[in-house]
Amino acid sequence: MAAIGNRGTVTEASGFDAAADAQKLRGAMKGAGTDEAAIIDVLAHRTIAQRQRIKEAYKQTVGKELADELSSELSGNFKDVVLGLLMLPPVYDAYELKSAMKGAGTEEACLIDILASRTNAEINAINVIYKKEYGKTLEDAVSGDTSGMFKRVLVSLLTAGRDEGDKVDDAQAVQDAKDIYEAGEARWGTDEVKFLTVLCVRNRKHLLKVFDEYQKISGKDIEESIKREMSGCLEDVFLAIVKCMRSKPAFFAERLYKSMKGLGTTDSVLIRIMVSRAEIDMLDIKAEFQKMYKKSLHSFIKGDTSGDYRKILLELCGSE
């Protein structure tokens, strides 16, 4: 029942007792009013595996689904965090993707955040869950909700076919850099397929070499060229892929910063990252945030949120 990663702020609770936790949660919801502090105390300090055991114990002893009970007791952003914490990672990702494509308009940022950052195994798991939960393939859902080259990049990512080895072919890296340069900066108009072929298929180490070679050939950073050559969602997805290859924690730190800076907060992004990275790499995300913005993630969340929502996010964030 350990955490899924080893760089998270949420780690396995010692002396864990699923039945006792289930009773504590039941007590928090019995009678008038809800004891939100007790809910935070339990759920923010257990791993995903431990929360699954609590869900089972709750169902056994109360005869109801814990998620349903919490859903009817809570509201707003706090509820969204709590329900997210109860889900297994691929279930949560599938749920977020489904929500991003519901109704009119699509939250493209959600599709990009998830599909550009997950491993092949994670994407395969999401594909399986999505089909099971929602009765159609994620590829069909994405294809019906997006278009053009942006759609093609997402469909490519959904095949979970990226090379995950660490072999670098130096000659191929030079060729890849040339291909991208000739498909973009060196010509009128942009041949986006070349970018897709390299960025969606090659392994991380190889791509880092490609980015170095690209800098030598073009005199520009690959991110700068993508910004010049592309626009809209296509620009966003290619940038996200490059940033995730360079450093996932830095990518998520930037996404968190942008979700909170300026007027208003993009809570969907803030919640998704805090819930999904809490036991994977939140320690690294916090370190990158501090390095990039000279302020702690903790202080940003504190200044940007309120109430129980703020309390649970700060627990997931861990100490300053």
Contacts in CASP RR format, 6 or more apart in sequence:
PFRMAT RR
TARGET T0000
AUTHOR 0000-0000-0000
METHOD contacts of the structure
MODEL  1
MAAIGNRGTVTEASGFDAAADAQKLRGAMKGAGTDEAAIIDVLAHRTIAQ
RQRIKEAYKQTVGKELADELSSELSGNFKDVVLGLLMLPPVYDAYELKSA
MKGAGTEEACLIDILASRTNAEINAINVIYKKEYGKTLEDAVSGDTSGMF
KRVLVSLLTAGRDEGDKVDDAQAVQDAKDIYEAGEARWGTDEVKFLTVLC
VRNRKHLLKVFDEYQKISGKDIEESIKREMSGCLEDVFLAIVKCMRSKPA
FFAERLYKSMKGLGTTDSVLIRIMVSRAEIDMLDIKAEFQKMYKKSLHSF
IKGDTSGDYRKILLELCGSE
1 12 0 8 1.000
1 16 0 8 1.000
1 47 0 8 1.000
1 49 0 8 1.000
1 50 0 8 1.000
1 53 0 8 1.000
2 12 0 8 1.000
2 47 0 8 1.000
2 49 0 8 1.000
3 10 0 8 1.000
3 11 0 8 1.000
3 12 0 8 1.000
3 47 0 8 1.000
3 48 0 8 1.000
3 279 0 8 1.000
3 280 0 8 1.000
4 47 0 8 1.000
4 48 0 8 1.000
4 49 0 8 1.000
4 89 0 8 1.000
4 279 0 8 1.000
4 280 0 8 1.000
5 279 0 8 1.000
5 280 0 8 1.000
5 281 0 8 1.000
7 280 0 8 1.000
7 281 0 8 1.000
7 282 0 8 1.000
7 283 0 8 1.000
7 284 0 8 1.000
8 277 0 8 1.000
8 278 0 8 1.000
8 279 0 8 1.000
8 280 0 8 1.000
8 281 0 8 1.000
8 282 0 8 1.000
8 283 0 8 1.000
9 278 0 8 1.000
9 279 0 8 1.000
9 282 0 8 1.000
9 283 0 8 1.000
9 286 0 8 1.000
9 316 0 8 1.000
9 317 0 8 1.000
9 318 0 8 1.000
10 44 0 8 1.000
10 45 0 8 1.000
10 46 0 8 1.000
10 47 0 8 1.000
10 278 0 8 1.000
10 279 0 8 1.000
10 282 0 8 1.000
10 316 0 8 1.000
11 47 0 8 1.000
11 279 0 8 1.000
12 47 0 8 1.000
12 49 0 8 1.000
12 50 0 8 1.000
13 45 0 8 1.000
13 46 0 8 1.000
13 47 0 8 1.000
13 50 0 8 1.000
16 46 0 8 1.000
16 50 0 8 1.000
16 53 0 8 1.000
18 50 0 8 1.000
18 53 0 8 1.000
18 54 0 8 1.000
18 56 0 8 1.000
18 57 0 8 1.000
19 57 0 8 1.000
19 61 0 8 1.000
21 42 0 8 1.000
21 46 0 8 1.000
21 54 0 8 1.000
21 57 0 8 1.000
22 54 0 8 1.000
22 57 0 8 1.000
22 58 0 8 1.000
22 60 0 8 1.000
22 61 0 8 1.000
22 62 0 8 1.000
22 66 0 8 1.000
23 61 0 8 1.000
24 38 0 8 1.000
24 41 0 8 1.000
24 42 0 8 1.000
25 38 0 8 1.000
25 39 0 8 1.000
25 42 0 8 1.000
25 54 0 8 1.000
25 58 0 8 1.000
25 66 0 8 1.000
25 70 0 8 1.000
26 58 0 8 1.000
26 61 0 8 1.000
26 62 0 8 1.000
27 35 0 8 1.000
27 38 0 8 1.000
28 34 0 8 1.000
28 35 0 8 1.000
28 36 0 8 1.000
28 38 0 8 1.000
28 39 0 8 1.000
29 35 0 8 1.000
29 69 0 8 1.000
29 70 0 8 1.000
29 73 0 8 1.000
34 73 0 8 1.000
34 74 0 8 1.000
36 74 0 8 1.000
36 78 0 8 1.000
36 308 0 8 1.000
36 311 0 8 1.000
37 308 0 8 1.000
37 311 0 8 1.000
39 70 0 8 1.000
39 74 0 8 1.000
39 82 0 8 1.000
40 308 0 8 1.000
40 311 0 8 1.000
40 312 0 8 1.000
40 315 0 8 1.000
42 54 0 8 1.000
43 51 0 8 1.000
43 82 0 8 1.000
43 85 0 8 1.000
43 86 0 8 1.000
43 312 0 8 1.000
44 85 0 8 1.000
44 312 0 8 1.000
44 315 0 8 1.000
44 316 0 8 1.000
45 315 0 8 1.000
46 54 0 8 1.000
47 279 0 8 1.000
48 85 0 8 1.000
48 88 0 8 1.000
48 89 0 8 1.000
48 279 0 8 1.000
51 85 0 8 1.000
51 86 0 8 1.000
52 88 0 8 1.000
54 66 0 8 1.000
55 65 0 8 1.000
55 66 0 8 1.000
55 67 0 8 1.000
55 86 0 8 1.000
58 64 0 8 1.000
58 65 0 8 1.000
58 66 0 8 1.000
58 69 0 8 1.000
59 65 0 8 1.000
59 66 0 8 1.000
62 69 0 8 1.000
66 86 0 8 1.000
67 83 0 8 1.000
67 86 0 8 1.000
70 79 0 8 1.000
70 82 0 8 1.000
70 83 0 8 1.000
70 86 0 8 1.000
71 79 0 8 1.000
71 83 0 8 1.000
74 82 0 8 1.000
76 309 0 8 1.000
77 267 0 8 1.000
77 271 0 8 1.000
77 305 0 8 1.000
77 309 0 8 1.000
78 307 0 8 1.000
78 308 0 8 1.000
78 309 0 8 1.000
78 312 0 8 1.000
80 267 0 8 1.000
80 271 0 8 1.000
81 271 0 8 1.000
81 274 0 8 1.000
81 275 0 8 1.000
81 309 0 8 1.000
81 312 0 8 1.000
81 313 0 8 1.000
81 316 0 8 1.000
82 312 0 8 1.000
84 92 0 8 1.000
84 95 0 8 1.000
84 271 0 8 1.000
84 275 0 8 1.000
85 275 0 8 1.000
87 95 0 8 1.000
89 122 0 8 1.000
89 125 0 8 1.000
89 276 0 8 1.000
90 122 0 8 1.000
90 125 0 8 1.000
90 126 0 8 1.000
90 128 0 8 1.000
90 129 0 8 1.000
91 129 0 8 1.000
91 133 0 8 1.000
92 275 0 8 1.000
92 276 0 8 1.000
93 114 0 8 1.000
93 118 0 8 1.000
93 122 0 8 1.000
93 126 0 8 1.000
93 129 0 8 1.000
93 276 0 8 1.000
94 126 0 8 1.000
94 129 0 8 1.000
94 130 0 8 1.000
94 133 0 8 1.000
94 134 0 8 1.000
94 138 0 8 1.000
95 133 0 8 1.000
96 110 0 8 1.000
96 114 0 8 1.000
96 272 0 8 1.000
97 110 0 8 1.000
97 111 0 8 1.000
97 114 0 8 1.000
97 126 0 8 1.000
97 130 0 8 1.000
97 138 0 8 1.000
97 141 0 8 1.000
97 142 0 8 1.000
98 130 0 8 1.000
98 133 0 8 1.000
98 134 0 8 1.000
98 141 0 8 1.000
99 107 0 8 1.000
99 110 0 8 1.000
100 106 0 8 1.000
100 107 0 8 1.000
100 108 0 8 1.000
100 110 0 8 1.000
100 111 0 8 1.000
101 107 0 8 1.000
101 111 0 8 1.000
101 141 0 8 1.000
101 142 0 8 1.000
101 145 0 8 1.000
106 145 0 8 1.000
106 146 0 8 1.000
107 268 0 8 1.000
108 146 0 8 1.000
108 150 0 8 1.000
108 233 0 8 1.000
108 236 0 8 1.000
109 236 0 8 1.000
109 266 0 8 1.000
109 269 0 8 1.000
110 268 0 8 1.000
110 269 0 8 1.000
110 272 0 8 1.000
111 142 0 8 1.000
111 146 0 8 1.000
111 154 0 8 1.000
112 233 0 8 1.000
112 236 0 8 1.000
112 237 0 8 1.000
112 240 0 8 1.000
113 240 0 8 1.000
113 255 0 8 1.000
113 269 0 8 1.000
113 272 0 8 1.000
113 273 0 8 1.000
114 126 0 8 1.000
114 272 0 8 1.000
115 123 0 8 1.000
115 154 0 8 1.000
115 157 0 8 1.000
115 158 0 8 1.000
115 237 0 8 1.000
116 157 0 8 1.000
116 237 0 8 1.000
116 240 0 8 1.000
116 241 0 8 1.000
116 244 0 8 1.000
117 240 0 8 1.000
117 244 0 8 1.000
117 248 0 8 1.000
117 251 0 8 1.000
117 252 0 8 1.000
118 126 0 8 1.000
119 164 0 8 1.000
120 160 0 8 1.000
120 161 0 8 1.000
120 162 0 8 1.000
120 164 0 8 1.000
121 160 0 8 1.000
123 157 0 8 1.000
123 158 0 8 1.000
123 160 0 8 1.000
124 160 0 8 1.000
126 138 0 8 1.000
127 137 0 8 1.000
127 138 0 8 1.000
127 139 0 8 1.000
127 158 0 8 1.000
127 160 0 8 1.000
130 136 0 8 1.000
130 137 0 8 1.000
130 138 0 8 1.000
130 141 0 8 1.000
131 137 0 8 1.000
131 138 0 8 1.000
134 141 0 8 1.000
138 158 0 8 1.000
139 155 0 8 1.000
139 158 0 8 1.000
142 151 0 8 1.000
142 154 0 8 1.000
142 155 0 8 1.000
142 158 0 8 1.000
143 151 0 8 1.000
143 155 0 8 1.000
144 151 0 8 1.000
146 154 0 8 1.000
146 233 0 8 1.000
149 192 0 8 1.000
149 193 0 8 1.000
149 196 0 8 1.000
149 234 0 8 1.000
150 232 0 8 1.000
150 233 0 8 1.000
150 234 0 8 1.000
150 237 0 8 1.000
152 193 0 8 1.000
152 196 0 8 1.000
153 196 0 8 1.000
153 200 0 8 1.000
153 234 0 8 1.000
153 237 0 8 1.000
153 238 0 8 1.000
154 237 0 8 1.000
156 196 0 8 1.000
156 200 0 8 1.000
156 201 0 8 1.000
157 200 0 8 1.000
161 201 0 8 1.000
162 200 0 8 1.000
162 201 0 8 1.000
162 202 0 8 1.000
162 203 0 8 1.000
163 201 0 8 1.000
163 202 0 8 1.000
163 203 0 8 1.000
163 206 0 8 1.000
164 203 0 8 1.000
164 204 0 8 1.000
165 203 0 8 1.000
165 205 0 8 1.000
166 203 0 8 1.000
166 204 0 8 1.000
166 205 0 8 1.000
167 203 0 8 1.000
167 205 0 8 1.000
167 206 0 8 1.000
168 203 0 8 1.000
168 205 0 8 1.000
168 206 0 8 1.000
168 209 0 8 1.000
169 206 0 8 1.000
170 209 0 8 1.000
172 206 0 8 1.000
173 206 0 8 1.000
173 209 0 8 1.000
173 210 0 8 1.000
173 213 0 8 1.000
174 213 0 8 1.000
176 198 0 8 1.000
176 202 0 8 1.000
176 206 0 8 1.000
176 210 0 8 1.000
176 213 0 8 1.000
177 210 0 8 1.000
177 211 0 8 1.000
177 213 0 8 1.000
177 214 0 8 1.000
177 216 0 8 1.000
177 217 0 8 1.000
178 213 0 8 1.000
178 217 0 8 1.000
179 194 0 8 1.000
179 197 0 8 1.000
179 198 0 8 1.000
180 194 0 8 1.000
180 195 0 8 1.000
180 198 0 8 1.000
180 210 0 8 1.000
180 214 0 8 1.000
180 222 0 8 1.000
180 225 0 8 1.000
181 214 0 8 1.000
181 217 0 8 1.000
181 218 0 8 1.000
181 225 0 8 1.000
182 194 0 8 1.000
183 190 0 8 1.000
183 191 0 8 1.000
183 192 0 8 1.000
183 193 0 8 1.000
183 194 0 8 1.000
183 195 0 8 1.000
184 190 0 8 1.000
184 191 0 8 1.000
184 194 0 8 1.000
184 195 0 8 1.000
184 225 0 8 1.000
184 229 0 8 1.000
185 218 0 8 1.000
185 220 0 8 1.000
185 225 0 8 1.000
185 228 0 8 1.000
185 229 0 8 1.000
189 229 0 8 1.000
190 229 0 8 1.000
190 230 0 8 1.000
192 230 0 8 1.000
192 234 0 8 1.000
195 226 0 8 1.000
195 238 0 8 1.000
198 207 0 8 1.000
198 210 0 8 1.000
199 207 0 8 1.000
199 238 0 8 1.000
199 241 0 8 1.000
199 242 0 8 1.000
200 241 0 8 1.000
202 210 0 8 1.000
204 245 0 8 1.000
207 242 0 8 1.000
207 245 0 8 1.000
208 245 0 8 1.000
208 246 0 8 1.000
210 222 0 8 1.000
211 221 0 8 1.000
211 222 0 8 1.000
211 242 0 8 1.000
211 245 0 8 1.000
211 246 0 8 1.000
214 220 0 8 1.000
214 221 0 8 1.000
214 222 0 8 1.000
214 225 0 8 1.000
215 221 0 8 1.000
215 222 0 8 1.000
218 225 0 8 1.000
222 242 0 8 1.000
223 239 0 8 1.000
223 242 0 8 1.000
223 243 0 8 1.000
226 235 0 8 1.000
226 238 0 8 1.000
226 239 0 8 1.000
226 242 0 8 1.000
227 235 0 8 1.000
227 239 0 8 1.000
230 238 0 8 1.000
240 251 0 8 1.000
243 250 0 8 1.000
243 251 0 8 1.000
243 254 0 8 1.000
244 251 0 8 1.000
247 288 0 8 1.000
248 281 0 8 1.000
249 281 0 8 1.000
249 284 0 8 1.000
249 285 0 8 1.000
249 287 0 8 1.000
249 288 0 8 1.000
250 288 0 8 1.000
250 292 0 8 1.000
252 273 0 8 1.000
252 277 0 8 1.000
252 281 0 8 1.000
252 285 0 8 1.000
252 288 0 8 1.000
253 285 0 8 1.000
253 286 0 8 1.000
253 288 0 8 1.000
253 289 0 8 1.000
253 292 0 8 1.000
253 293 0 8 1.000
253 297 0 8 1.000
254 292 0 8 1.000
255 269 0 8 1.000
255 273 0 8 1.000
256 269 0 8 1.000
256 270 0 8 1.000
256 273 0 8 1.000
256 274 0 8 1.000
256 285 0 8 1.000
256 289 0 8 1.000
256 297 0 8 1.000
256 300 0 8 1.000
257 289 0 8 1.000
257 292 0 8 1.000
257 293 0 8 1.000
257 300 0 8 1.000
258 266 0 8 1.000
258 269 0 8 1.000
259 265 0 8 1.000
259 266 0 8 1.000
259 267 0 8 1.000
259 269 0 8 1.000
259 270 0 8 1.000
259 273 0 8 1.000
260 266 0 8 1.000
260 270 0 8 1.000
260 300 0 8 1.000
260 301 0 8 1.000
260 304 0 8 1.000
264 304 0 8 1.000
265 304 0 8 1.000
265 305 0 8 1.000
270 301 0 8 1.000
270 304 0 8 1.000
270 305 0 8 1.000
270 313 0 8 1.000
271 313 0 8 1.000
273 285 0 8 1.000
274 282 0 8 1.000
274 313 0 8 1.000
274 316 0 8 1.000
274 317 0 8 1.000
275 316 0 8 1.000
277 285 0 8 1.000
278 316 0 8 1.000
282 316 0 8 1.000
282 317 0 8 1.000
282 318 0 8 1.000
285 297 0 8 1.000
286 296 0 8 1.000
286 297 0 8 1.000
286 298 0 8 1.000
286 317 0 8 1.000
286 318 0 8 1.000
289 295 0 8 1.000
289 296 0 8 1.000
289 297 0 8 1.000
289 300 0 8 1.000
290 296 0 8 1.000
290 297 0 8 1.000
293 300 0 8 1.000
296 320 0 8 1.000
297 317 0 8 1.000
298 314 0 8 1.000
298 317 0 8 1.000
298 318 0 8 1.000
298 319 0 8 1.000
298 320 0 8 1.000
299 320 0 8 1.000
301 310 0 8 1.000
301 313 0 8 1.000
301 314 0 8 1.000
301 317 0 8 1.000
302 310 0 8 1.000
302 314 0 8 1.000
303 310 0 8 1.000
305 313 0 8 1.000
END
